[in-house]
Each structure stands twice: as C-alpha cells, then as structure tokens.
Amino acid sequence: MPNNAPTNNKQAEISAALKERILILDGAMGTMIQDHKLEEEDYRGERFKDWHVLIKGNNDLLSLTKPDLITDIHRGFLSAGADIIETNTFNSTTISMEDYDMASLSREINRESAKLARAICDEFTAKTPEKPRYVAGVLGPTSKTCSISPDVNDPGYRNVTFDKLVTAYIESTLALMEGGADLILIETIFDTLNAKAASFGVEEAFEQAGRKLPVMISGTITDASGRTLSGQTTEAFYNSIRHIKPISIGLNCALGPDLLRQYVEELSRVCETFTSVHPNAGLPNEFGEYDLEAGDMATEIIDWGKSGFINIVGGCCGTTPAHIRAFAKGLAGVKPRQLPELEVRMRLSGLEACNLN
C-alpha cells in the first residue's frame, strides 16, 4: 500500500554502510537465555509472582523481570563486534503472548525491550562513534499460520486471520518505534502470508507514526527440501515479498551454514537489494543443543563473504558472542556483496518462481 510518511535518515545511513562493508548482526537470544537455567520464579519476578498460568519459557517477559540479564546478553554481542542488535521481542506480538494470557503486555514488552537495546547500543556508539550500532526491532512469525490448517482433518480451517495478524503487527511495530528501534526486522518467516500481514502492518504503523524505518525481511528454509514451511522455494519467496522494497532480504534459522549455503547463493543471485543471513550453529543434537563451534562456523561464513553472497551476517540458534567475534574478525576487510543489475521482468510466484519476459 502507498506510504507517504517521511523516511528516517537511518535508511540512507545504513545503506551507505552496507555498500562499504559487511555488517555484523548479533547471535541467538533464546539459547543464550537457556544457558542461564532460569526457573519459574526467575521469569515471574515480583511483579508476576501470582500470575495464574505458568510462564517459564516466556523469554520476552525477561525484558521486564530481568532487564539486566537481557542487557548483558546484548553487551556480549556488541563487545564481540556486532553492528546490529535484535530486540528481545521474537514472541512479543499479542498473538504469541496469548499463550501466557499476556496479550495485554505486548506493547509494553516491545517498547521496553527496544529501550534496553537502544541504551546499550548508544553506550557502545558513544565509545566508538565511527562504528554506530543499530537496533533492529524484531517481529517474529507468531505461533500461528495463515496458510496451513493446524487440523489434519479440516484442511480449510485456520486458527488466525490475516486481519488479526495485521492488528498485532501494527501494535508491536509502534511500540518498537517508541522504544527507539532503528530498523524493523521481520524474521524467521515460515509462511509468506504471515510475512505479508507483517509487512502490511508495518506500513500501517509507519503511516500512524508519521515516519518510516528501514525494514529487513528474513525467511526460513525449513529442511533439505529447500522450501519454506508453506512450500515456496527461495526465489519464489523472494518474488512474493520483493514489492515491499526492504533494505535487505535474507534467510535465518532451521539449518546450519553447510546446508544453508546453496540457498544463500541462490538468494544472492536473484535479490535486487542487500542480503542477510543468520544460520543456526548446526542442527540440534539429541539434547536440543547446538554443537558447531565458532571457528568451524566462521570458516563457512567467511567463505560466503569472500564469494560475494552477503551484506549482513549473524547467527541464530546456538550462536554465542564467540561465534559473532569469529565472524567479525574473519570478515574484516572483506568486500560486501555488490547489488546486481537484473533485467526487468515480470516476477511472479506460487510455490515456484515464474519470471516472464
């Protein structure tokens, strides 16, 4: 939809930086929190000590009950060399917060999470102004999907509507902007229709706020089939969301760098804008843990950089400050991917891409 809101000058600033060097995204928030072995009482704190349902595992709530822990995790990634820090808001939409009967807290959690990231980024930028740090306000995919029925006996059933998703994303985006986000990151997209709802909601939030931020979009190839959960190939996914004109389009989660490489290369070939990638530290083992060490993962990431595939790179599940430090060190001085000049074609998509002359 048309949007006449003025663009935040961060768009030009970040675009200029992306033409000069590969920007480093942070690593995993969720698995870093898991390493602290928190219990129910840790999540509740004093404010939610009498909450009527169990809330252990509601990691985003920790921005309210354990803000120092979240800030320390951000600090670790910034110290390791990250340029962009993701807010602790992956599950902070009203839809995902319904799992804990906390939908009413969605706006507060998004706002306060952005404030935490903003404060620590400003602290690091003040020390080294030549290396500004940016806050990416994270919009996760929610716990529901628009394209797929959760009931195998009723393929036409949906447990969420497009309009409900849009409403949830508007609220989260406005709160992230209020808290000081520099960018909006729609990530871990497994259902392109959810992503379309997110992008529509983000644009509406920009209209309401009277200003725009750069938008990053990152999809998820769920397995070796090379498709998203809703069935699209990498190029089909790209064709479906290119009209949004984000500052970057990328891939994250699900796979380790070895399995993700061919899809990163494919995205680099077809993408007219900057590319991003933040893979898992390998596939989870039988205990749900990630074993790929920083040095081994960095070898693959550095090769992507030298091959001209990436503009932004970080880590997803299982990645730590050690991983981010290895990426930053190995990519220092490596030229970023240059934007290709693609021929003008009608680019359509279903499950497959359809490009017409």
Disulfide bonds with the S-S distance in Angstrom:
none
